[in-house]
Structures are given as structure tokens and as C-alpha cells.
């Protein structure tokens, strides 16, 4: 794993950023669909930044709505994409979830 590769939980449901879990993209999405939504997400994020720079609250709201739409389509927000009934730990600190022991082990190994 390189410094640019996020730490991913063993079940592939989350990445860990600064100790916090963030839901991964649904791995069942067909690659062309995933790529199209990622491109829309990146464009919307650039539009959010532009709206902030120009202090345009209406444009910022519209861009944020497009970010949300893309993240939901990717499975990163909204209903979970897994089907085993496991709860969603998005935004939780890894140390406060069932991933705590795994995370501690990984962090210890990383030094």
C-alpha cells in the first residue's frame, strides 16, 4: 500500500481517512457507469469550489446537490449496497466500531 492508496477494511466496505470510516463505491457497479459517475462527481466538486471562490450561494447549493446525487449513485451515501443486514458505520471512528481490533493491528504494524 502506498501513501496515496487508502486503507480499506477487509470486507471492502470502507476506506479509513484519519481514523474515520467512509463508505466505498458499490463494487457491483459496471465500470463504465462507475466511471461516468466519478467524472460527474469530480466536475460537481470543482463547481462547488468555483462557487465558493465567487461567493455564489445558489451555484454552491446546486453543485453540492450534484455531488450528493453522484455519491448516492456510487453507493457512497444513501442505502447501503451490501445485503447481509450489517449496519452502516460511515463517518464513525474505526476504533469505535467492530473494525476496532483490525484497525489497531494495522496501525500498530504501520508504526
C-alpha positions as CSV (number, residue, x, y, z in Angstrom):
1,X,0.0,0.0,0.0
2,X,1.4,3.4,-1.0
3,X,0.7,6.7,0.8
4,X,-1.9,7.6,-1.9
5,X,-3.7,4.3,-1.5
6,X,-6.4,4.5,1.2
7,X,-6.6,1.8,3.9
8,X,-9.6,-0.4,3.1
9,X,-11.4,-2.6,5.6
10,X,-11.0,-6.3,5.0
11,X,-14.6,-6.6,3.8
12,X,-14.1,-3.7,1.2
13,X,-16.9,-1.6,2.6
14,X,-14.9,1.3,3.9
15,X,-11.8,3.3,3.4
16,X,-10.2,4.8,6.5
17,X,-9.2,8.5,6.4
18,X,-7.6,9.9,9.6
19,X,-9.1,7.1,11.6
20,X,-12.7,7.6,10.3
21,X,-14.6,5.2,8.1
22,X,-16.0,6.3,4.7
23,X,-18.2,4.1,2.6
24,X,-16.6,2.7,-0.6
25,X,-18.2,2.8,-4.0
26,X,-20.5,-0.2,-4.7
27,X,-18.2,-2.8,-6.3
28,X,-21.2,-4.2,-8.3
29,X,-21.5,-1.0,-10.4
30,X,-20.5,-1.7,-14.0
31,X,-17.1,0.0,-14.7
32,X,-18.5,2.4,-17.4
33,X,-21.3,3.5,-15.1
34,X,-18.9,3.9,-12.2
35,X,-16.5,6.0,-14.3
36,X,-19.3,8.2,-15.6
37,X,-20.5,9.0,-12.0
38,X,-16.9,9.6,-10.8
39,X,-16.5,12.1,-13.6
40,X,-19.8,13.8,-12.7
41,X,-18.7,13.8,-9.0
42,X,-15.3,15.5,-9.8
43,X,-17.0,18.1,-12.0
44,X,-19.5,18.9,-9.3
45,X,-16.7,19.2,-6.7
46,X,-14.9,21.6,-9.0
47,X,-18.1,23.6,-9.4
48,X,-18.5,23.7,-5.6
49,X,-15.0,25.2,-5.3
50,X,-15.7,27.7,-8.1
51,X,-19.0,28.8,-6.4
52,X,-17.1,29.3,-3.1
53,X,-14.5,31.4,-4.8
54,X,-17.1,33.6,-6.5
55,X,-19.3,33.6,-3.3
56,X,-22.3,32.4,-5.2
57,X,-24.6,30.5,-2.7
58,X,-27.1,29.4,-5.4
59,X,-24.4,27.8,-7.6
60,X,-22.8,26.3,-4.5
61,X,-26.1,24.7,-3.4
62,X,-26.7,23.3,-7.0
63,X,-23.2,21.9,-7.1
64,X,-23.5,20.3,-3.7
65,X,-26.7,18.7,-4.8
66,X,-24.9,17.3,-7.8
67,X,-22.2,16.0,-5.5
68,X,-24.8,14.3,-3.4
69,X,-26.5,12.8,-6.4
70,X,-23.2,11.3,-7.7
71,X,-22.2,9.9,-4.3
72,X,-25.6,8.3,-3.9
73,X,-25.4,6.8,-7.4
74,X,-21.9,5.4,-6.5
75,X,-23.3,3.9,-3.3
76,X,-21.2,6.1,-1.0
77,X,-24.4,7.7,0.5
78,X,-27.9,6.6,1.0
79,X,-28.9,3.0,1.4
80,X,-26.0,0.6,1.9
81,X,-25.1,-1.6,-1.1
82,X,-24.4,-4.7,0.9
83,X,-27.2,-7.2,1.6
84,X,-26.2,-9.0,4.7
85,X,-28.0,-6.6,7.1
86,X,-24.8,-5.2,8.6
87,X,-25.2,-1.6,9.8
88,X,-23.5,1.4,8.2
89,X,-20.5,2.8,10.1
90,X,-19.8,5.7,7.7
91,X,-18.3,8.7,9.5
92,X,-17.6,6.6,12.6
93,X,-14.2,6.4,14.1
94,X,-12.8,3.0,13.3
95,X,-11.7,2.5,16.9
96,X,-15.4,2.7,17.9
97,X,-16.7,0.1,15.5
98,X,-16.5,-3.7,15.0
99,X,-13.4,-2.8,12.9
100,X,-11.5,-1.6,16.0
101,X,-9.3,-4.7,16.5
102,X,-8.4,-4.8,12.8
103,X,-7.7,-1.1,12.7
104,X,-5.5,-1.2,15.9
105,X,-3.5,-4.1,14.4
106,X,-3.0,-2.3,11.1
107,X,-2.0,1.0,12.9
108,X,0.5,-0.9,15.1
109,X,2.0,-2.6,12.1
110,X,2.4,0.7,10.3
111,X,4.4,2.0,13.2
